[in-house]
Amino acid sequence: MPELIGIAKMAAQSELLEAKSQVEYFEIGARSILNRTKPDMPFQWTINPYRGCEFGCHYCYARYTHEFMGMEDGRDFENKIYAKAAAPEILRRELRKLDRADHIAIGTATDPYQPAERRFGRTRAILEVFAEEKGRHLSITTKSDLVARDIDLLRETARRNVLSVNITITTLNRRLARLMEPRAPRPDLRLAAVRALTDAGIAAGVFPNPILPMITDSEEALDALASAARQAGAQYFGGGPLFLMPSAQKIFFPFLEKRFPKLAGPYRKLYAHSAYLGPEYKAQLRERIARLRQRHGLASSPVEYRPELWEGEEQGTLFPIQ
């Protein structure tokens, strides 16, 4: 057996914090909390307080990250959850070196409000750091209504920094959502979180991502979701097609064969040569989403605002945040 190095070694040495019927929780050391993104991304840094995500979305692109820890079974991603140690201390140190104009996105690979957060509070601890900061540009993306628990911190953070919260809702159909995202909160609970956030004065919107061809991409389904988002107080509405890496295909294709057998063949053809869909489909989807935004009075990104205690560059350089 080859000697483990790097993150794989750290994972193997991680302390078991807790376990339940299907899921084990560990604590893992972290050299850094902020992760640098590629130049073409709309934000410069990401924060993921956990490695792995218990929601178990069958289409999740981030499953490959557990392979770095020597775990080839795609299900380990949802059954072995690692909480990062000393996150606030590391973050404070790293922020001292960071340009305040840089945008930071929380929850890009794993959900910051997955069930582990109720137990270990790593996301809340990170927000406590930002609630003491000023002049930062922040966004949070989650599928969980647990985000409403932190409205006190989010409100304080938004007074000092530019903040938006993206709630991901792939479908309003409860049964379909349960099939695709077996451990994630119901769509109506996520919409209630949007309402709670906007009522508290926090900029929030809905991401219907990923939009799945032949499953959630019809104009009727997306229109219903955009309408519900608007009624819940959402300010903006996203929309990006399914990105299906090989690690995700290992889970998603068997899921289709079991639950949507007629779609298994077409999907294998769609993603036979690339994890991305073609430009024609993307263009059609962009046009569809644009129509829905116009119909329901939704922006494509958070609405510009100046925080009450803002310290930073001049207004006009703050948004958009994606």
N, C-alpha and C positions, 0 to 999 in steps of 0.2 A: 504493500500500500504506500503511495507516495506521501512524503512529509507535507503536512498542511502548513501553509504560509498565509500571511496577510489576514484578510477578513475571514477566510475559511478557518484559520487557526483560532481567531477570536471567537467565532461562532461555536466551535467545538469546546472551548473553555468557558462558555457563558454559563452563569449561574441560573438554575431553574427557579423562577419566582413562584410559579403557580401552574396548575394543570387542571383541566376539566375533561369531559368525555372525549372530545375530539381535538382540543387545542392545548398546546403547551406554551407557556410564557417564560421568556428568558430575559436577562439583562445582559447587554453587550456593551463593551467599551467603545468609545468613539474618539477618533483623533480630531474630527471636525464635525460641526453641525451644519455649516453652510456648504453647499455643493455648487460649484461653478457650472453654468450651462454653456451650450454651444452658442456661437455668435448670432445665429438666426432666430434665437428664442426671444419672446417678448419680455422676458425677465432675465436678470443676470445671475440670480442665485436661487437655490431651492432649499427647503428644509423638510425633511421627513422624520418625525420624531420616532417612528417605528420602522423596522424592517419586517416585511411580510404584512399581509392584510387579511383579517379574519372574514371579511364580507364574502370572499370566495366567488367574485364575479367571473363567470366562465370565460369571458372575453379579455380578461385583464392582461395588458401588455407587459406589466412589471414583473411577471413571474420569473423572468430570466434573472432577476437580481439575486435570487436565492442560489442560482447556479454558481455565483461567485463564492458562496460559502460551502461549496462542495455538495450541494443538494440537487440531484438531477430529477427527482420526483416532483412534478409540477404542483402536486397537492401539498407539499411541504410549505409552500408560500402562504397558504391559508391556515395551516395547522401548527406551524412553528413561528411564533411572533416574538420579535426581539425589541425590547424597549431600550433606547439609547441612554447610557449612563451619563450623569453630570452635564446634561444638556444646557441648563441655564448658565453654568460657569463657563463652559466652552463658548457659548454664544456671545456672552458679554465680552470675552477676550477678542473674539473674531470681529465683532461689530466696531471695535475701536479702530480697526484698520480699513473699514469699508467706506466707500464713497456713498454719501447719503442720497445721491441721485440714482443709485442702483436700485432695481426692483427685486423684491424677495417674494417668492411664491411658496406657501406652506401647503403641503399635501399634493405633490405632483406624481408620486409613485405609489405611495401607500396612504390610506385615509388617516388623517390626524385625529379623527373622532370615531375610530373603530372601537369595538368593545373593550380592548385593552386600556383605552384612555380612562374608562370608569375606574379601573383598578389602580393605574399607575400615574395618571395625570401629567404625562410628559408634555403634552401640548399646552395645557394650562400653565405649566411652569415656564414654557417658552413665551407665552403671551404676557406673563408677568414681567418679563424682561422688556418686551416691546412697549408695555404700558408705562415704562419709565423713560423710554426713548422719545426723541422728537425728530421730525423731518424725514422719516423713513417712508418708503413706498411698499405696501404690503398687500398680499392677497391670500385668501384661504380657499381651498377647494375641498368639499366633503360631500358624502352621500348621507350623512347622519344628522338627525335632529338633535343629537347631543350638543351640537355647536351652540344651541340656545342656552345651555347651562352657563356659558361663559359670556353672556351679554354684558355683564358688569365690566369685565376686562376688555371686551371688544369695544364698548362705548368709550372707555378711557383711552384705549389705543387709538381710536379714530379721532379723538380730540387732539392728539399729538402727532399723528401720522396719517398718511393717505391710506385708507384701508377699504377693501371690498371683500365680500364673502360670496363665493360661487357655490350654489347648491346643485349637485348633479342629480337630475331626474331623467332617466332614459325612457320611461313610459308611465302613463297613468294607470295602465292595466295592472292591478295588483297580482293577478295570477302570473302574468308574463314576467313581471319584476321579480317575483319569488323564484321563478324558474331560472332566470338569468343571473340574479344576484341573491343567492339563497339566504345569506345572513345579513343583508342590508335592511335598514328600516323601510317601512312601507312608503310608497309615493306620497300619500296624504300627510304622513308625519313630516316628510321633507318640506312639503308646501307650507305646513304649519310653522316650520322653522323659518322659512322665508318671511312669512307674515310677522313673526316675533322679532326678527332682526330689523325689518324695515320700520315696524312700529317703534323700535328703540332708536331709530335714526341712523342705522348702520346701512351703508350701501350694499345691496344684495341683488343677485340675479340668478337665473337658472341656466345651467348647461345641460342640454339633452344628450350629452356625449356618453359613449360613442353612438352615433346614429348608425343603426345596423340595416344594411340593404335587405329589402323584402320582409323585414320584421318590424322596424320602428320608423322607417323613412317615408311613409306615405304622407301626403299633404294633410289628410284628415287627422292622422294621429299627431303630427307635429303641431297642427293648428289647435287641437284640443289642449295640448301641453302648453303652448304659448299663451292661450287664453287663460288657463288656470294659473300660470306664472304671473300674468298681469293682475289677475284678481287677487293674488296673494301679496301684491305690492312689489313684485320684481321690477327692477329698473331696466334690466337688459337681458338678452337671450342669446346664448351661444349657438354652437352647431358645428360639430366636426365629425367626419365619417370614421368608421371602424378601422383601426390600425391593428393588424393581426400578425404579430411576430411568430416565428416558429414555435417558441416556448408556449405561446397562447394557443396556437393551432392544435397542439397535442391535447389540450383540454376542450377547446371549443368545438372541434370537428366531431369528436365522439358525442358531445352534448347534442349537436345538431342531428346526428344519426339516430339518437334515441328520441328526441323531442320534436324535431322538425325534419324527418327523413327526406322529404321532397326538396329541402333546401341544401342538404349535405353536398350533393354533386355540384350544383351551381356555385356554392361557396368555395369549393376546392378549385374550381376553374377561376373564380375571381381572384383568388390569392395564390394561384399556382406559381407565379413568377415574382411576386413582390408582396411585402407586408402592407403596401399602400394600394388604394383603389386608383383607377385611372383618372386622367384629367377631365374627361367628358362627364363622368359621374359627379366628380367634385364640383364642376361648374353648374350642373343642374341642381345640385343640393344647395349651393350658395344662393342661386336665384330663388329657390323655394324658401329658404330661411329669410332672405331679404324681404320677400313678399309678406311673410308672417310678421316680421318685425314692424313693417309699415302698417299692416292691418291692425295690430294690437298696441301700437304706440310704444314699442320697446326699442331701446338702443342696442348697439352691437357690443358695447363695452360700458364700464361704470361711468356714471355721470361725474363730471369734474366738480370738485369742491376744495375749499381751503380749510384745513383743520383749524380749530379754534386756537390751539397753541402751536401753530406751525413754525418751524424754523428750517428754512431751506431756500431753494432757488425761487425765482419769481413764478407767480401763477401763469399757467399756460404751458408749463413743461411737466405738469403733474400727470396727466392722463393722456392717452388711454392706458389702463392696466388690463392685461389679458388674463 
